[in-house]
Amino acid sequence: MAADRAKPVVLITGASAGIGKALALAWAREGATLVLMARREVELEAVAREVVNLGGQAFTFAGDVTKDATRRALVDFALEKAKRIDVLVNNAGRGFYAPVRSIAVADLEHVFALNVFAPLHLTQLCTDALARTSGTVVMVSSVAGIAVTPTLGAYSASKFALEALSIAMRAELAPSGIHVLVVRPGPVETEFRENALRRDATGPRGDKRQDPAEVAKRTLKAVARHKAVLETSLFVRAASFTARVLPGALRIWNNRQAHREHL
């Protein structure tokens, strides 16, 4: 079935707030059909109403994406309601602030279940549908997926893993016509900090946060252009460059931060 590129069918996890909600509203303005997934049903239904008011179509599916049965039911639901999938956005995720000495294995397993295993398996389940539409997988990573700082070791580990899977996936799925886009936001004005797990750490300080609507706008353009990576701000590009090209400078900065925080 040929996909209508002007009005795609987009499945978004973590769609009840933050970047997921912003993406839903941005695609709604283009008349897209949205399959919205999150745990919070009331908030999800509110986003769906906004989507409809903006000219899009919305189907909602409340559930826990870390559960295998939920993922399978979600994909079946999307194909039943919307008939196809043009874009899969693996956006659901959770932060984790902790010095390495305080990381509990159970907490790390929880973070990996949401940030790594869920997007991996959901992509596997959607591969056939995406191949039929020459669709796109969007992996919402983070600047932490390439630049590690004190107290973010566990969270960065999950995003590093997501980045690695995406690199391999991009090459492996290309013959099927599927594109893979990795989105790397920095600090964004969302509930991320409030919802993060914490163990003896408060997380990075700073008030400069990007508007999720701006992240969404840039993401839609990147999907349309079949880009491989989107770094959503100058801060992210600078941090990414430093981590890859000037790792010694990042080590010095990290040492100072750790000393300042008495880690």
C-alpha positions in Angstrom: 0.0 0.0 0.0 1.4 3.4 -1.0 1.6 5.8 2.0 0.2 9.3 1.8 3.3 11.3 2.7 1.3 14.4 3.2 -0.8 12.8 5.9 1.2 10.0 7.5 0.1 7.5 10.1 2.3 8.1 13.1 2.6 5.9 16.2 4.1 7.7 19.2 4.9 6.3 22.6 5.1 8.6 25.6 2.5 10.8 23.9 0.7 12.3 26.9 3.2 15.1 27.6 6.5 16.7 26.7 8.2 15.9 23.4 5.7 13.2 22.6 2.7 15.5 22.9 4.5 18.2 20.9 5.2 15.8 18.1 1.6 14.7 18.1 0.4 18.3 17.8 2.9 19.1 15.1 1.9 16.2 13.0 -1.8 17.0 13.6 -1.3 20.4 12.0 -0.3 18.5 8.9 -3.5 16.4 9.0 -1.8 13.2 10.1 -3.4 10.2 11.8 -1.9 9.7 15.2 -1.8 6.5 17.3 -1.0 7.9 20.8 0.3 5.6 23.5 1.1 6.4 27.1 0.3 5.1 30.6 -1.8 8.1 31.7 -5.2 7.7 30.0 -6.7 11.1 31.0 -3.8 13.1 29.7 -3.7 10.9 26.6 -7.3 11.6 25.8 -6.7 15.4 26.3 -3.9 15.3 23.7 -6.2 13.4 21.3 -8.8 16.1 21.6 -6.1 18.7 20.8 -5.0 16.6 17.8 -8.6 16.6 16.4 -9.0 20.3 17.0 -5.9 20.9 14.9 -7.1 18.9 12.0 -5.6 15.5 12.7 -7.1 12.1 13.6 -6.3 10.4 16.8 -6.5 6.9 18.3 -5.4 6.3 21.9 -4.0 3.3 23.6 -3.2 3.5 27.3 -0.7 1.0 28.7 2.8 0.2 29.9 5.2 -0.1 26.9 7.6 -2.1 29.0 5.2 -5.1 28.9 5.5 -7.4 26.0 1.8 -8.1 25.7 1.1 -4.4 25.7 3.5 -3.8 22.8 2.0 -6.5 20.7 -1.5 -5.3 21.4 -0.5 -1.7 20.6 0.8 -2.7 17.1 -2.3 -4.8 16.4 -4.4 -1.8 17.5 -2.6 0.6 15.3 -2.9 -1.6 12.2 -6.6 -2.3 12.9 -7.5 1.4 13.4 -5.1 3.2 11.0 -4.4 0.3 8.5 -0.7 1.2 8.2 2.3 2.7 10.0 4.4 5.3 8.3 6.4 6.6 11.3 7.1 4.9 14.6 8.3 7.3 17.3 10.0 5.6 20.2 9.7 8.5 22.6 8.8 7.0 26.0 11.7 7.1 28.4 12.8 8.0 31.9 15.8 9.7 33.4 18.0 8.4 36.2 20.2 10.6 38.4 22.7 8.7 40.6 26.4 8.5 41.3 27.7 5.2 40.1 28.3 3.9 43.6 24.5 4.4 44.3 23.1 2.7 41.3 20.8 -0.2 42.2 20.7 -3.0 39.6 16.9 -3.2 39.9 16.6 0.6 39.0 19.0 0.1 36.1 16.9 -2.8 34.8 13.8 -0.6 35.0 15.4 2.2 33.0 16.7 -0.2 30.4 13.3 -1.9 30.1 11.8 1.5 29.2 14.6 3.2 27.4 16.2 0.3 25.5 14.2 -2.9 25.5 10.8 -1.4 24.7 11.9 0.6 21.7 13.9 -2.3 20.4 11.0 -4.8 20.6 8.4 -2.3 19.3 10.6 -1.6 16.3 10.9 -5.3 15.7 7.1 -5.7 15.8 6.6 -2.8 13.4 9.3 -3.7 10.9 7.0 -5.5 8.4 4.4 -2.7 8.5 7.1 0.0 8.1 8.7 -1.9 5.1 5.3 -1.8 3.3 5.3 2.0 3.6 9.1 2.7 3.3 8.5 4.2 6.7 10.7 5.8 9.4 11.7 4.7 12.9 12.4 7.7 15.2 14.5 6.9 18.2 14.4 9.7 20.8 17.8 9.6 22.3 19.6 12.4 24.2 22.7 14.4 24.3 23.5 12.0 27.2 23.7 9.3 24.5 27.0 10.7 23.4 28.3 12.9 26.2 28.4 11.5 29.8 28.4 13.7 32.9 28.4 13.0 36.6 25.3 11.4 38.0 24.0 10.5 34.5 26.1 7.4 34.0 23.1 5.0 34.2 20.8 7.1 32.1 23.6 7.6 29.5 24.3 3.9 29.5 20.7 3.3 28.3 20.9 6.0 25.6 24.4 4.8 24.5 22.7 1.4 24.0 19.9 2.9 22.1 22.3 4.7 19.8 24.3 1.5 19.2 21.1 -0.4 18.3 20.0 2.5 16.0 23.3 2.5 14.1 23.1 -1.2 13.3 19.4 -1.0 12.6 19.8 1.8 10.1 22.1 -0.3 8.0 20.2 -3.5 8.4 16.8 -2.0 7.6 17.9 0.2 4.7 17.4 -2.6 2.1 13.7 -2.8 3.2 13.3 0.9 2.5 13.0 1.8 6.2 14.8 4.9 7.5 16.1 5.4 11.1 16.4 8.8 12.6 18.0 9.4 16.0 16.9 12.5 17.7 19.3 14.0 20.4 17.6 16.7 22.5 19.4 18.4 25.4 17.5 19.9 28.3 13.8 20.4 27.2 10.9 22.1 29.0 9.2 18.8 30.1 8.5 16.7 33.2 11.7 14.8 32.6 13.5 16.0 35.7 10.4 15.6 37.9 9.8 12.0 36.7 13.3 10.8 36.9 14.6 8.2 39.3 17.0 9.6 41.8 19.6 8.0 44.1 21.7 10.5 46.1 21.7 13.0 43.2 19.7 16.0 42.1 20.7 16.0 38.4 22.4 18.7 36.3 21.4 22.3 37.2 20.5 25.0 34.7 17.4 26.8 33.6 18.0 26.9 29.8 15.6 24.4 28.4 14.4 24.0 24.8 10.8 24.4 23.9 9.4 20.9 23.0 7.5 22.5 20.1 10.8 23.5 18.6 12.1 19.9 19.0 9.0 18.6 17.3 9.3 21.1 14.4 12.9 20.1 13.8 12.0 16.4 14.1 9.3 16.5 11.5 11.7 18.2 9.1 14.3 15.6 9.7 11.8 12.8 9.1 10.8 14.4 5.8 14.4 14.7 4.7 15.3 11.2 5.8 18.1 12.4 8.1 20.0 9.9 10.1 20.7 12.2 13.2 19.1 15.3 14.6 20.8 17.3 17.3 18.2 19.7 18.3 20.2 22.7 19.6 23.5 24.5 19.5 24.2 23.2 23.0 23.7 19.6 21.9 25.9 20.0 18.9 28.7 21.6 21.0 28.5 18.9 23.6 28.5 16.2 21.0 31.5 17.8 19.3 33.4 18.0 22.6 32.7 14.4 23.5 33.9 13.1 20.2 36.7 15.5 19.3 37.9 16.9 22.6 37.3 14.2 25.1 40.0 15.5 27.4 38.2 18.8 27.8 35.0 16.9 28.8 37.0 14.8 31.3 38.3 18.0 33.0 34.8 19.5 33.1 33.4 16.3 34.6 36.1 16.1 37.2 35.3 19.6 38.3 31.6 18.9 38.5 32.1 15.8 40.5 34.4 17.6 42.9 31.9 20.5 43.2 29.0 18.0 44.0 31.2 16.0 46.4 30.5 12.8 44.5 
